Amino acid sequence: MRLHHIALCVPDIVPAVKWYVETLNADIAFQDETWALLDIENTSIALVLPSQHPPHMAFESLEAEKYGDLTTHRDGTASVYVQDPFGNTIEFLKPAATGATL
Amino acid sequence: MRLHHIALCVPDIVPAVKWYVETLNADIAFQDETWALLDIENTSIALVLPSQHPPHMAFESLEAEKYGDLTTHRDGTASVYVQDPFGNTIEFLKPAATGATL
C-alpha cells in the first residue's frame, strides 16, 4: 500500500509551513488557514491543527470503503479514519475518479 | 527530502507486525523483540516500543550531521533526533557508506 501523507499537528499553519518547506525542501501543494499539504520526494506531509484532525498516516486504497463509511472531500477523494488496535490513527484514502477508463 | 520511515509506538511488536503486514500488505525488512521495520510501496513503517523511541518521522539526509551529533547504528547508518519547533520528533538519517565511489 502507498503512503499518501503523514499528518502532523502544529499550533499555527503559517510558521509550520515555513519551517517544513525550508527544512525538508518541500513544495506547497495546498495551504489555507486550517491545514497545508507539502510534497516531498516520495510522499507528502500534512500540517494540521489539533482541533481539526489527530496526527495520522493516510494510505491510498481503491477499497477504502471496506474500512468504514467514506466521507467525500472537495477534491473528489473520499476517506475514512480508523484506529489501529494500538492507538494510532490511520486514514484510508480513495483517490478521485479520473475518468481515465472512459 | 525523502521519507525513510515513520515510527509508530505499539505496546508489543509481534501483534503489531501481524496487523500492519496484513492491513498494509507490507513486507518485513527487520524484526526483533524491540522493533520492526516494514516496507510498503513508497516508504517504510517502523514499529517501536514507547520505552525505546518516541513516535517520529525519519528523513534521509547526506548532511544529517548539520542537525546535531550523529549516533552510528549497527547497519552503518547514522542519525540524530531533533524536535521541530511544534513538538514533533524528526530523525535525520545518513545512509551507510556504500563504497560505490571507490
N, CA and C atoms of all chains as a GROMACS GRO file, in nm:
protein
  612
    1MET      N    1   0.085  -0.119   0.000
    1MET     CA    2   0.000   0.000   0.000
    1MET      C    3   0.089   0.125   0.000
    2ARG      N    4   0.038   0.230  -0.055
    2ARG     CA    5   0.118   0.352  -0.070
    2ARG      C    6   0.079   0.454   0.036
    3LEU      N    7   0.180   0.512   0.101
    3LEU     CA    8   0.155   0.621   0.196
    3LEU      C    9   0.125   0.748   0.119
    4HIS      N   10   0.006   0.804   0.140
    4HIS     CA   11  -0.028   0.931   0.074
    4HIS      C   12   0.030   1.049   0.151
    5HIS      N   13   0.009   1.052   0.283
    5HIS     CA   14   0.069   1.158   0.363
    5HIS      C   15   0.076   1.118   0.510
    6ILE      N   16   0.161   1.188   0.581
    6ILE     CA   17   0.162   1.186   0.727
    6ILE      C   18   0.105   1.320   0.769
    7ALA      N   19   0.017   1.320   0.868
    7ALA     CA   20  -0.036   1.446   0.919
    7ALA      C   21   0.020   1.472   1.058
    8LEU      N   22   0.083   1.587   1.071
    8LEU     CA   23   0.141   1.634   1.197
    8LEU      C   24   0.056   1.745   1.253
    9CYS      N   25   0.038   1.746   1.383
    9CYS     CA   26  -0.032   1.858   1.447
    9CYS      C   27   0.065   1.971   1.477
   10VAL      N   28   0.023   2.091   1.441
   10VAL     CA   29   0.102   2.212   1.469
   10VAL      C   30   0.005   2.319   1.518
   11PRO      N   31   0.051   2.413   1.599
   11PRO     CA   32  -0.042   2.511   1.657
   11PRO      C   33  -0.082   2.622   1.560
   12ASP      N   34  -0.002   2.643   1.455
   12ASP     CA   35  -0.026   2.755   1.363
   12ASP      C   36   0.031   2.713   1.227
   13ILE      N   37  -0.050   2.724   1.123
   13ILE     CA   38  -0.010   2.667   0.994
   13ILE      C   39   0.105   2.746   0.929
   14VAL      N   40   0.099   2.878   0.931
   14VAL     CA   41   0.196   2.958   0.854
   14VAL      C   42   0.341   2.933   0.897
   15PRO      N   43   0.375   2.945   1.027
   15PRO     CA   44   0.516   2.919   1.063
   15PRO      C   45   0.555   2.773   1.042
   16ALA      N   46   0.461   2.682   1.055
   16ALA     CA   47   0.494   2.541   1.034
   16ALA      C   48   0.525   2.515   0.886
   17VAL      N   49   0.447   2.576   0.796
   17VAL     CA   50   0.477   2.562   0.653
   17VAL      C   51   0.617   2.616   0.624
   18LYS      N   52   0.647   2.733   0.678
   18LYS     CA   53   0.779   2.792   0.654
   18LYS      C   54   0.890   2.698   0.702
   19TRP      N   55   0.876   2.645   0.823
   19TRP     CA   56   0.981   2.559   0.880
   19TRP      C   57   0.997   2.432   0.798
   20TYR      N   58   0.885   2.368   0.762
   20TYR     CA   59   0.895   2.241   0.690
   20TYR      C   60   0.939   2.259   0.545
   21VAL      N   61   0.896   2.365   0.481
   21VAL     CA   62   0.942   2.391   0.344
   21VAL      C   63   1.094   2.410   0.343
   22GLU      N   64   1.144   2.487   0.439
   22GLU     CA   65   1.288   2.513   0.443
   22GLU      C   66   1.367   2.389   0.486
   23THR      N   67   1.317   2.319   0.587
   23THR     CA   68   1.393   2.207   0.642
   23THR      C   69   1.392   2.086   0.549
   24LEU      N   70   1.279   2.058   0.488
   24LEU     CA   71   1.267   1.938   0.405
   24LEU      C   72   1.277   1.968   0.256
   25ASN      N   73   1.297   2.095   0.221
   25ASN     CA   74   1.298   2.134   0.081
   25ASN      C   75   1.168   2.088   0.014
   26ALA      N   76   1.057   2.113   0.083
   26ALA     CA   77   0.927   2.066   0.037
   26ALA      C   78   0.860   2.170  -0.054
   27ASP      N   79   0.765   2.123  -0.133
   27ASP     CA   80   0.683   2.210  -0.218
   27ASP      C   81   0.542   2.220  -0.160
   28ILE      N   82   0.485   2.339  -0.161
   28ILE     CA   83   0.349   2.358  -0.109
   28ILE      C   84   0.249   2.312  -0.214
   29ALA      N   85   0.174   2.208  -0.183
   29ALA     CA   86   0.069   2.162  -0.275
   29ALA      C   87  -0.063   2.232  -0.245
   30PHE      N   88  -0.086   2.263  -0.118
   30PHE     CA   89  -0.209   2.331  -0.076
   30PHE      C   90  -0.183   2.399   0.057
   31GLN      N   91  -0.247   2.515   0.076
   31GLN     CA   92  -0.237   2.581   0.206
   31GLN      C   93  -0.357   2.671   0.228
   32ASP      N   94  -0.424   2.657   0.342
   32ASP     CA   95  -0.519   2.758   0.386
   32ASP      C   96  -0.496   2.780   0.535
   33GLU      N   97  -0.593   2.839   0.604
   33GLU     CA   98  -0.569   2.873   0.745
   33GLU      C   99  -0.576   2.753   0.838
   34THR      N  100  -0.634   2.643   0.786
   34THR     CA  101  -0.657   2.530   0.875
   34THR      C  102  -0.566   2.411   0.848
   35TRP      N  103  -0.505   2.407   0.731
   35TRP     CA  104  -0.411   2.298   0.705
   35TRP      C  105  -0.329   2.328   0.581
   36ALA      N  106  -0.224   2.249   0.562
   36ALA     CA  107  -0.141   2.260   0.443
   36ALA      C  108  -0.093   2.121   0.404
   37LEU      N  109  -0.066   2.106   0.276
   37LEU     CA  110  -0.012   1.980   0.225
   37LEU      C  111   0.120   2.012   0.154
   38LEU      N  112   0.226   1.950   0.200
   38LEU     CA  113   0.360   1.974   0.144
   38LEU      C  114   0.408   1.846   0.076
   39ASP      N  115   0.455   1.860  -0.047
   39ASP     CA  116   0.508   1.745  -0.120
   39ASP      C  117   0.658   1.732  -0.095
   40ILE      N  118   0.701   1.611  -0.061
   40ILE     CA  119   0.844   1.582  -0.057
   40ILE      C  120   0.872   1.473  -0.160
   41GLU      N  121   0.992   1.420  -0.157
   41GLU     CA  122   1.036   1.335  -0.268
   41GLU      C  123   0.946   1.213  -0.290
   42ASN      N  124   0.908   1.145  -0.184
   42ASN     CA  125   0.835   1.019  -0.203
   42ASN      C  126   0.698   1.014  -0.136
   43THR      N  127   0.655   1.126  -0.076
   43THR     CA  128   0.523   1.128  -0.014
   43THR      C  129   0.487   1.274   0.017
   44SER      N  130   0.389   1.296   0.103
   44SER     CA  131   0.351   1.432   0.140
   44SER      C  132   0.337   1.442   0.292
   45ILE      N  133   0.350   1.563   0.341
   45ILE     CA  134   0.334   1.592   0.483
   45ILE      C  135   0.216   1.688   0.496
   46ALA      N  136   0.116   1.651   0.573
   46ALA     CA  137   0.006   1.742   0.602
   46ALA      C  138   0.032   1.807   0.737
   47LEU      N  139   0.015   1.937   0.742
   47LEU     CA  140   0.026   2.011   0.868
   47LEU      C  141  -0.116   2.049   0.907
   48VAL      N  142  -0.160   2.005   1.022
   48VAL     CA  143  -0.300   2.023   1.060
   48VAL      C  144  -0.309   2.083   1.200
   49LEU      N  145  -0.423   2.146   1.227
   49LEU     CA  146  -0.449   2.198   1.361
   49LEU      C  147  -0.508   2.084   1.445
   50PRO      N  148  -0.466   2.072   1.570
   50PRO     CA  149  -0.516   1.962   1.652
   50PRO      C  150  -0.666   1.967   1.674
   51SER      N  151  -0.727   2.086   1.656
   51SER     CA  152  -0.873   2.095   1.670
   51SER      C  153  -0.945   2.034   1.550
   52GLN      N  154  -0.871   2.012   1.442
   52GLN     CA  155  -0.932   1.964   1.317
   52GLN      C  156  -0.909   1.814   1.293
   53HIS      N  157  -0.786   1.770   1.318
   53HIS     CA  158  -0.751   1.630   1.289
   53HIS      C  159  -0.652   1.581   1.393
   54PRO      N  160  -0.654   1.452   1.423
   54PRO     CA  161  -0.546   1.396   1.504
   54PRO      C  162  -0.423   1.371   1.416
   55PRO      N  163  -0.306   1.354   1.475
   55PRO     CA  164  -0.192   1.308   1.395
   55PRO      C  165  -0.228   1.173   1.334
   56HIS      N  166  -0.193   1.152   1.209
   56HIS     CA  167  -0.230   1.024   1.145
   56HIS      C  168  -0.143   0.997   1.024
   57MET      N  169  -0.153   0.876   0.974
   57MET     CA  170  -0.095   0.838   0.845
   57MET      C  171  -0.211   0.811   0.751
   58ALA      N  172  -0.198   0.851   0.624
   58ALA     CA  173  -0.303   0.825   0.526
   58ALA      C  174  -0.247   0.737   0.415
   59PHE      N  175  -0.316   0.626   0.392
   59PHE     CA  176  -0.275   0.532   0.287
   59PHE      C  177  -0.377   0.534   0.175
   60GLU      N  178  -0.327   0.521   0.052
   60GLU     CA  179  -0.416   0.516  -0.064
   60GLU      C  180  -0.471   0.374  -0.078
   61SER      N  181  -0.602   0.363  -0.094
   61SER     CA  182  -0.664   0.233  -0.114
   61SER      C  183  -0.783   0.247  -0.206
   62LEU      N  184  -0.786   0.164  -0.311
   62LEU     CA  185  -0.902   0.164  -0.401
   62LEU      C  186  -1.023   0.101  -0.333
   63GLU      N  187  -0.997   0.033  -0.220
   63GLU     CA  188  -1.106  -0.032  -0.146
   63GLU      C  189  -1.122   0.030  -0.008
   64ALA      N  190  -1.104   0.164  -0.001
   64ALA     CA  191  -1.108   0.231   0.128
   64ALA      C  192  -1.241   0.206   0.200
   65GLU      N  193  -1.350   0.187   0.123
   65GLU     CA  194  -1.480   0.170   0.187
   65GLU      C  195  -1.490   0.043   0.270
   66LYS      N  196  -1.398  -0.048   0.250
   66LYS     CA  197  -1.407  -0.170   0.332
   66LYS      C  198  -1.365  -0.144   0.476
   67TYR      N  199  -1.308  -0.025   0.501
   67TYR     CA  200  -1.268   0.010   0.638
   67TYR      C  201  -1.373   0.094   0.710
   68GLY      N  202  -1.481   0.133   0.639
   68GLY     CA  203  -1.586   0.212   0.704
   68GLY      C  204  -1.651   0.307   0.604
   69ASP      N  205  -1.748   0.382   0.651
   69ASP     CA  206  -1.819   0.476   0.564
   69ASP      C  207  -1.727   0.591   0.524
   70LEU      N  208  -1.722   0.618   0.395
   70LEU     CA  209  -1.631   0.721   0.344
   70LEU      C  210  -1.695   0.860   0.351
   71THR      N  211  -1.612   0.959   0.379
   71THR     CA  212  -1.650   1.099   0.368
   71THR      C  213  -1.586   1.156   0.242
   72THR      N  214  -1.666   1.218   0.156
   72THR     CA  215  -1.612   1.272   0.032
   72THR      C  216  -1.558   1.414   0.054
   73HIS      N  217  -1.441   1.441   0.001
   73HIS     CA  218  -1.377   1.572   0.017
   73HIS      C  219  -1.396   1.656  -0.109
   74ARG      N  220  -1.364   1.787  -0.096
   74ARG     CA  221  -1.386   1.881  -0.206
   74ARG      C  222  -1.309   1.843  -0.333
   75ASP      N  223  -1.196   1.775  -0.316
   75ASP     CA  224  -1.116   1.742  -0.434
   75ASP      C  225  -1.158   1.610  -0.499
   76GLY      N  226  -1.268   1.551  -0.452
   76GLY     CA  227  -1.317   1.429  -0.514
   76GLY      C  228  -1.266   1.302  -0.448
   77THR      N  229  -1.166   1.314  -0.361
   77THR     CA  230  -1.121   1.197  -0.286
   77THR      C  231  -1.224   1.168  -0.176
   78ALA      N  232  -1.216   1.049  -0.122
   78ALA     CA  233  -1.305   1.011  -0.012
   78ALA      C  234  -1.224   0.928   0.085
   79SER      N  235  -1.254   0.939   0.213
   79SER     CA  236  -1.170   0.868   0.309
   79SER      C  237  -1.244   0.833   0.437
   80VAL      N  238  -1.184   0.746   0.513
   80VAL     CA  239  -1.236   0.708   0.643
   80VAL      C  240  -1.118   0.700   0.740
   81TYR      N  241  -1.143   0.743   0.863
   81TYR     CA  242  -1.041   0.733   0.968
   81TYR      C  243  -1.071   0.610   1.053
   82VAL      N  244  -0.967   0.533   1.081
   82VAL     CA  245  -0.982   0.418   1.171
   82VAL      C  246  -0.868   0.422   1.274
   83GLN      N  247  -0.886   0.348   1.381
   83GLN     CA  248  -0.780   0.331   1.480
   83GLN      C  249  -0.719   0.194   1.461
   84ASP      N  250  -0.586   0.185   1.463
   84ASP     CA  251  -0.527   0.053   1.470
   84ASP      C  252  -0.552  -0.001   1.612
   85PRO      N  253  -0.525  -0.128   1.640
   85PRO     CA  254  -0.554  -0.182   1.775
   85PRO      C  255  -0.461  -0.126   1.883
   86PHE      N  256  -0.366  -0.040   1.843
   86PHE     CA  257  -0.260   0.003   1.935
   86PHE      C  258  -0.267   0.153   1.964
   87GLY      N  259  -0.373   0.220   1.915
   87GLY     CA  260  -0.393   0.359   1.950
   87GLY      C  261  -0.348   0.460   1.846
   88ASN      N  262  -0.304   0.413   1.728
   88ASN     CA  263  -0.262   0.505   1.621
   88ASN      C  264  -0.377   0.526   1.523
   89THR      N  265  -0.386   0.646   1.468
   89THR     CA  266  -0.494   0.679   1.375
   89THR      C  267  -0.446   0.664   1.231
   90ILE      N  268  -0.527   0.597   1.151
   90ILE     CA  269  -0.495   0.573   1.010
   90ILE      C  270  -0.613   0.621   0.926
   91GLU      N  271  -0.581   0.692   0.817
   91GLU     CA  272  -0.683   0.731   0.720
   91GLU      C  273  -0.664   0.644   0.596
   92PHE      N  274  -0.772   0.587   0.548
   92PHE     CA  275  -0.767   0.516   0.420
   92PHE      C  276  -0.835   0.607   0.317
   93LEU      N  277  -0.762   0.639   0.213
   93LEU     CA  278  -0.800   0.743   0.119
   93LEU      C  279  -0.823   0.683  -0.019
   94LYS      N  280  -0.943   0.702  -0.070
   94LYS     CA  281  -0.975   0.654  -0.205
   94LYS      C  282  -0.951   0.766  -0.303
   95PRO      N  283  -0.866   0.746  -0.402
   95PRO     CA  284  -0.838   0.855  -0.496
   95PRO      C  285  -0.965   0.899  -0.570
   96ALA      N  286  -0.963   1.022  -0.620
   96ALA     CA  287  -1.074   1.071  -0.700
   96ALA      C  288  -1.084   0.991  -0.829
   97ALA      N  289  -1.206   0.970  -0.875
   97ALA     CA  290  -1.225   0.905  -1.004
   97ALA      C  291  -1.168   0.996  -1.112
   98THR      N  292  -1.091   0.940  -1.203
   98THR     CA  293  -1.024   1.023  -1.302
   98THR      C  294  -1.094   1.022  -1.437
   99GLY      N  295  -1.183   0.925  -1.457
   99GLY     CA  296  -1.245   0.913  -1.589
   99GLY      C  297  -1.150   0.856  -1.693
  100ALA      N  298  -1.036   0.808  -1.647
  100ALA     CA  299  -0.935   0.762  -1.742
  100ALA      C  300  -0.980   0.639  -1.819
  101THR      N  301  -1.080   0.570  -1.765
  101THR     CA  302  -1.121   0.448  -1.834
  101THR      C  303  -1.239   0.471  -1.927
  102LEU      N  304  -1.286   0.598  -1.940
  102LEU     CA  305  -1.398   0.626  -2.031
  102LEU      C  306  -1.361   0.595  -2.174
  103MET      N  307   1.340   1.621   0.015
  103MET     CA  308   1.398   1.521   0.104
  103MET      C  309   1.310   1.396   0.102
  104ARG      N  310   1.372   1.284   0.127
  104ARG     CA  311   1.299   1.157   0.118
  104ARG      C  312   1.264   1.104   0.257
  105LEU      N  313   1.139   1.062   0.274
  105LEU     CA  314   1.098   1.000   0.400
  105LEU      C  315   1.151   0.858   0.404
  106HIS      N  316   1.234   0.826   0.503
  106HIS     CA  317   1.284   0.689   0.515
  106HIS      C  318   1.181   0.602   0.586
  107HIS      N  319   1.129   0.648   0.699
  107HIS     CA  320   1.025   0.572   0.769
  107HIS      C  321   0.946   0.663   0.862
  108ILE      N  322   0.829   0.614   0.898
  108ILE     CA  323   0.751   0.670   1.009
  108ILE      C  324   0.760   0.569   1.120
  109ALA      N  325   0.785   0.613   1.241
  109ALA     CA  326   0.788   0.521   1.355
  109ALA      C  327   0.665   0.540   1.442
  110LEU      N  328   0.592   0.431   1.460
  110LEU     CA  329   0.472   0.429   1.544
  110LEU      C  330   0.501   0.355   1.672
  111CYS      N  331   0.448   0.403   1.783
  111CYS     CA  332   0.462   0.331   1.908
  111CYS      C  333   0.352   0.226   1.921
  112VAL      N  334   0.393   0.107   1.959
  112VAL     CA  335   0.299  -0.004   1.984
  112VAL      C  336   0.343  -0.073   2.112
  113PRO      N  337   0.250  -0.137   2.183
  113PRO     CA  338   0.287  -0.196   2.312
  113PRO      C  339   0.360  -0.328   2.299
  114ASP      N  340   0.346  -0.396   2.184
  114ASP     CA  341   0.404  -0.529   2.167
  114ASP      C  342   0.432  -0.546   2.017
  115ILE      N  343   0.554  -0.585   1.984
  115ILE     CA  344   0.594  -0.585   1.842
  115ILE      C  345   0.523  -0.694   1.760
  116VAL      N  346   0.512  -0.814   1.814
  116VAL     CA  347   0.461  -0.927   1.734
  116VAL      C  348   0.319  -0.904   1.682
  117PRO      N  349   0.221  -0.871   1.766
  117PRO     CA  350   0.086  -0.849   1.711
  117PRO      C  351   0.079  -0.726   1.620
  118ALA      N  352   0.163  -0.627   1.647
  118ALA     CA  353   0.162  -0.508   1.562
  118ALA      C  354   0.216  -0.541   1.423
  119VAL      N  355   0.322  -0.622   1.417
  119VAL     CA  356   0.374  -0.664   1.286
  119VAL      C  357   0.265  -0.739   1.210
  120LYS      N  358   0.199  -0.830   1.278
  120LYS     CA  359   0.094  -0.911   1.212
  120LYS      C  360  -0.014  -0.818   1.156
  121TRP      N  361  -0.060  -0.723   1.237
  121TRP     CA  362  -0.169  -0.634   1.194
  121TRP      C  363  -0.125  -0.548   1.076
  122TYR      N  364  -0.006  -0.490   1.084
  122TYR     CA  365   0.038  -0.400   0.976
  122TYR      C  366   0.076  -0.474   0.849
  123VAL      N  367   0.133  -0.591   0.861
  123VAL     CA  368   0.163  -0.670   0.741
  123VAL      C  369   0.034  -0.703   0.668
  124GLU      N  370  -0.067  -0.747   0.743
  124GLU     CA  371  -0.194  -0.784   0.680
  124GLU      C  372  -0.268  -0.663   0.626
  125THR      N  373  -0.272  -0.555   0.704
  125THR     CA  374  -0.354  -0.440   0.666
  125THR      C  375  -0.292  -0.362   0.550
  126LEU      N  376  -0.161  -0.346   0.554
  126LEU     CA  377  -0.094  -0.263   0.452
  126LEU      C  378  -0.027  -0.346   0.343
  127ASN      N  379  -0.040  -0.478   0.352
  127ASN     CA  380   0.030  -0.566   0.258
  127ASN      C  381   0.180  -0.532   0.258
  128ALA      N  382   0.234  -0.520   0.379
  128ALA     CA  383   0.374  -0.478   0.396
  128ALA      C  384   0.467  -0.600   0.398
  129ASP      N  385   0.593  -0.575   0.372
  129ASP     CA  386   0.697  -0.678   0.382
  129ASP      C  387   0.784  -0.650   0.504
  130ILE      N  388   0.820  -0.756   0.576
  130ILE     CA  389   0.904  -0.740   0.695
  130ILE      C  390   1.050  -0.726   0.651
  131ALA      N  391   1.109  -0.610   0.676
  131ALA     CA  392   1.250  -0.588   0.643
  131ALA      C  393   1.338  -0.626   0.761
  132PHE      N  394   1.287  -0.607   0.884
  132PHE     CA  395   1.363  -0.642   1.004
  132PHE      C  396   1.263  -0.659   1.117
  133GLN      N  397   1.294  -0.752   1.208
  133GLN     CA  398   1.209  -0.767   1.328
  133GLN      C  399   1.290  -0.828   1.440
  134ASP      N  400   1.288  -0.767   1.557
  134ASP     CA  401   1.334  -0.835   1.678
  134ASP      C  402   1.233  -0.804   1.789
  135GLU      N  403   1.270  -0.823   1.914
  135GLU     CA  404   1.172  -0.806   2.021
  135GLU      C  405   1.143  -0.660   2.053
  136THR      N  406   1.231  -0.570   2.003
  136THR     CA  407   1.217  -0.430   2.043
  136THR      C  408   1.166  -0.340   1.931
  137TRP      N  409   1.177  -0.386   1.807
  137TRP     CA  410   1.124  -0.304   1.698
  137TRP      C  411   1.116  -0.385   1.571
  138ALA      N  412   1.046  -0.331   1.473
  138ALA     CA  413   1.037  -0.394   1.341
  138ALA      C  414   1.033  -0.285   1.236
  139LEU      N  415   1.080  -0.321   1.118
  139LEU     CA  416   1.074  -0.229   1.004
  139LEU      C  417   0.998  -0.299   0.891
  140LEU      N  418   0.892  -0.236   0.847
  140LEU     CA  419   0.806  -0.293   0.743
  140LEU      C  420   0.814  -0.206   0.619
  141ASP      N  421   0.838  -0.269   0.506
  141ASP     CA  422   0.844  -0.194   0.380
  141ASP      C  423   0.706  -0.190   0.315
  142ILE      N  424   0.665  -0.069   0.273
  142ILE     CA  425   0.546  -0.056   0.191
  142ILE      C  426   0.589   0.005   0.057
  143GLU      N  427   0.491   0.042  -0.023
  143GLU     CA  428   0.521   0.075  -0.163
  143GLU      C  429   0.622   0.189  -0.176
  144ASN      N  430   0.606   0.295  -0.099
  144ASN     CA  431   0.692   0.412  -0.121
  144ASN      C  432   0.771   0.456   0.000
  145THR      N  433   0.764   0.379   0.112
  145THR     CA  434   0.842   0.414   0.230
  145THR      C  435   0.841   0.294   0.324
  146SER      N  436   0.876   0.316   0.449
  146SER     CA  437   0.874   0.208   0.548
  146SER      C  438   0.805   0.255   0.675
  147ILE      N  439   0.754   0.158   0.750
  147ILE     CA  440   0.690   0.185   0.879
  147ILE      C  441   0.773   0.115   0.985
  148ALA      N  442   0.820   0.189   1.084
  148ALA     CA  443   0.888   0.127   1.197
  148ALA      C  444   0.788   0.113   1.311
  149LEU      N  445   0.784  -0.004   1.371
  149LEU     CA  446   0.701  -0.027   1.489
  149LEU      C  447   0.797  -0.034   1.607
  150VAL      N  448   0.778   0.055   1.703
  150VAL     CA  449   0.875   0.067   1.813
  150VAL      C  450   0.801   0.064   1.947
  151LEU      N  451   0.875   0.025   2.051
  151LEU     CA  452   0.820   0.030   2.187
  151LEU      C  453   0.838   0.171   2.241
  152PRO      N  454   0.738   0.223   2.310
  152PRO     CA  455   0.749   0.361   2.361
  152PRO      C  456   0.865   0.380   2.458
  153SER      N  457   0.912   0.273   2.519
  153SER     CA  458   1.027   0.284   2.610
  153SER      C  459   1.157   0.305   2.533
  154GLN      N  460   1.155   0.276   2.403
  154GLN     CA  461   1.277   0.283   2.322
  154GLN      C  462   1.286   0.410   2.238
  155HIS      N  463   1.175   0.448   2.177
  155HIS     CA  464   1.175   0.563   2.085
  155HIS      C  465   1.041   0.635   2.095
  156PRO      N  466   1.042   0.765   2.071
  156PRO     CA  467   0.915   0.836   2.056
  156PRO      C  468   0.861   0.812   1.914
  157PRO      N  469   0.732   0.837   1.892
  157PRO     CA  470   0.683   0.838   1.754
  157PRO      C  471   0.761   0.945   1.677
  158HIS      N  472   0.800   0.915   1.554
  158HIS     CA  473   0.878   1.013   1.478
  158HIS      C  474   0.871   0.984   1.329
  159MET      N  475   0.920   1.080   1.252
  159MET     CA  476   0.943   1.062   1.109
  159MET      C  477   1.093   1.066   1.087
  160ALA      N  478   1.144   0.981   0.999
  160ALA     CA  479   1.287   0.981   0.969
  160ALA      C  480   1.308   1.016   0.822
  161PHE      N  481   1.391   1.118   0.800
  161PHE     CA  482   1.421   1.161   0.664
  161PHE      C  483   1.566   1.131   0.631
  162GLU      N  484   1.590   1.092   0.508
  162GLU     CA  485   1.727   1.065   0.462
  162GLU      C  486   1.795   1.197   0.429
  163SER      N  487   1.916   1.215   0.481
  163SER     CA  488   1.992   1.335   0.451
  163SER      C  489   2.140   1.302   0.448
  164LEU      N  490   2.206   1.340   0.340
  164LEU     CA  491   2.351   1.321   0.332
  164LEU      C  492   2.424   1.417   0.425
  165GLU      N  493   2.351   1.518   0.473
  165GLU     CA  494   2.410   1.617   0.563
  165GLU      C  495   2.344   1.610   0.701
  166ALA      N  496   2.311   1.488   0.745
  166ALA     CA  497   2.240   1.473   0.873
  166ALA      C  498   2.317   1.537   0.988
  167GLU      N  499   2.450   1.538   0.979
  167GLU     CA  500   2.529   1.591   1.091
  167GLU      C  501   2.507   1.740   1.113
  168LYS      N  502   2.451   1.808   1.016
  168LYS     CA  503   2.428   1.950   1.039
  168LYS      C  504   2.314   1.974   1.138
  169TYR      N  505   2.239   1.868   1.169
  169TYR     CA  506   2.129   1.881   1.266
  169TYR      C  507   2.171   1.842   1.408
  170GLY      N  508   2.296   1.789   1.425
  170GLY     CA  509   2.342   1.751   1.558
  170GLY      C  510   2.439   1.634   1.549
  171ASP      N  511   2.488   1.591   1.666
  171ASP     CA  512   2.583   1.480   1.670
  171ASP      C  513   2.514   1.350   1.632
  172LEU      N  514   2.576   1.276   1.540
  172LEU     CA  515   2.514   1.154   1.490
  172LEU      C  516   2.548   1.034   1.580
  173THR      N  517   2.454   0.943   1.593
  173THR     CA  518   2.476   0.814   1.657
  173THR      C  519   2.481   0.709   1.546
  174THR      N  520   2.588   0.628   1.544
  174THR     CA  521   2.601   0.527   1.439
  174THR      C  522   2.530   0.399   1.480
  175HIS      N  523   2.456   0.342   1.386
  175HIS     CA  524   2.378   0.220   1.412
  175HIS      C  525   2.451   0.098   1.356
  176ARG      N  526   2.403  -0.020   1.396
  176ARG     CA  527   2.470  -0.146   1.357
  176ARG      C  528   2.476  -0.165   1.206
  177ASP      N  529   2.380  -0.108   1.134
  177ASP     CA  530   2.378  -0.128   0.989
  177ASP      C  531   2.461  -0.025   0.914
  178GLY      N  532   2.534   0.058   0.988
  178GLY     CA  533   2.621   0.154   0.921
  178GLY      C  534   2.559   0.290   0.899
  179THR      N  535   2.428   0.299   0.917
  179THR     CA  536   2.365   0.430   0.909
  179THR      C  537   2.396   0.508   1.037
  180ALA      N  538   2.373   0.638   1.032
  180ALA     CA  539   2.395   0.722   1.150
  180ALA      C  540   2.284   0.825   1.151
  181SER      N  541   2.242   0.865   1.270
  181SER     CA  542   2.129   0.957   1.274
  181SER      C  543   2.128   1.043   1.398
  182VAL      N  544   2.044   1.144   1.393
  182VAL     CA  545   2.024   1.232   1.508
  182VAL      C  546   1.875   1.263   1.517
  183TYR      N  547   1.826   1.269   1.640
  183TYR     CA  548   1.686   1.306   1.663
  183TYR      C  549   1.680   1.454   1.700
  184VAL      N  550   1.587   1.524   1.640
  184VAL     CA  551   1.564   1.664   1.674
  184VAL      C  552   1.414   1.687   1.693
  185GLN      N  553   1.380   1.795   1.759
  185GLN     CA  554   1.241   1.835   1.773
  185GLN      C  555   1.214   1.950   1.677
  186ASP      N  556   1.101   1.943   1.604
  186ASP     CA  557   1.062   2.063   1.531
  186ASP      C  558   1.014   2.166   1.634
  187PRO      N  559   0.991   2.291   1.595
  187PRO     CA  560   0.951   2.393   1.694
  187PRO      C  561   0.809   2.371   1.748
  188PHE      N  562   0.740   2.266   1.698
  188PHE     CA  563   0.598   2.249   1.729
  188PHE      C  564   0.571   2.122   1.809
  189GLY      N  565   0.679   2.054   1.852
  189GLY     CA  566   0.662   1.938   1.940
  189GLY      C  567   0.669   1.802   1.873
  190ASN      N  568   0.699   1.800   1.742
  190ASN     CA  569   0.710   1.673   1.672
  190ASN      C  570   0.856   1.629   1.665
  191THR      N  571   0.881   1.498   1.671
  191THR     CA  572   1.017   1.445   1.668
  191THR      C  573   1.054   1.401   1.527
  192ILE      N  574   1.172   1.443   1.483
  192ILE     CA  575   1.222   1.411   1.350
  192ILE      C  576   1.359   1.349   1.364
  193GLU      N  577   1.382   1.240   1.290
  193GLU     CA  578   1.515   1.180   1.283
  193GLU      C  579   1.574   1.213   1.146
  194PHE      N  580   1.696   1.261   1.145
  194PHE     CA  581   1.768   1.278   1.018
  194PHE      C  582   1.869   1.165   1.008
  195LEU      N  583   1.858   1.090   0.902
  195LEU     CA  584   1.929   0.962   0.888
  195LEU      C  585   2.027   0.972   0.772
  196LYS      N  586   2.153   0.948   0.803
  196LYS     CA  587   2.256   0.948   0.699
  196LYS      C  588   2.276   0.804   0.652
  197PRO      N  589   2.258   0.778   0.523
  197PRO     CA  590   2.272   0.641   0.474
  197PRO      C  591   2.412   0.587   0.501
  198ALA      N  592   2.424   0.455   0.504
  198ALA     CA  593   2.554   0.391   0.520
  198ALA      C  594   2.639   0.420   0.396
  199ALA      N  595   2.770   0.434   0.417
  199ALA     CA  596   2.860   0.449   0.303
  199ALA      C  597   2.858   0.317   0.224
  200THR      N  598   2.846   0.329   0.094
  200THR     CA  599   2.830   0.207   0.014
  200THR      C  600   2.960   0.166  -0.053
  201GLY      N  601   3.057   0.255  -0.056
  201GLY     CA  602   3.180   0.222  -0.128
  201GLY      C  603   3.164   0.228  -0.279
  202ALA      N  604   3.050   0.276  -0.322
  202ALA     CA  605   3.022   0.275  -0.465
  202ALA      C  606   3.115   0.368  -0.543
  203THR      N  607   3.177   0.462  -0.472
  203THR     CA  608   3.262   0.555  -0.544
  203THR      C  609   3.409   0.514  -0.540
  204LEU      N  610   3.437   0.397  -0.477
  204LEU     CA  611   3.578   0.354  -0.470
  204LEU      C  612   3.634   0.327  -0.609
   0.00000   0.00000   0.00000
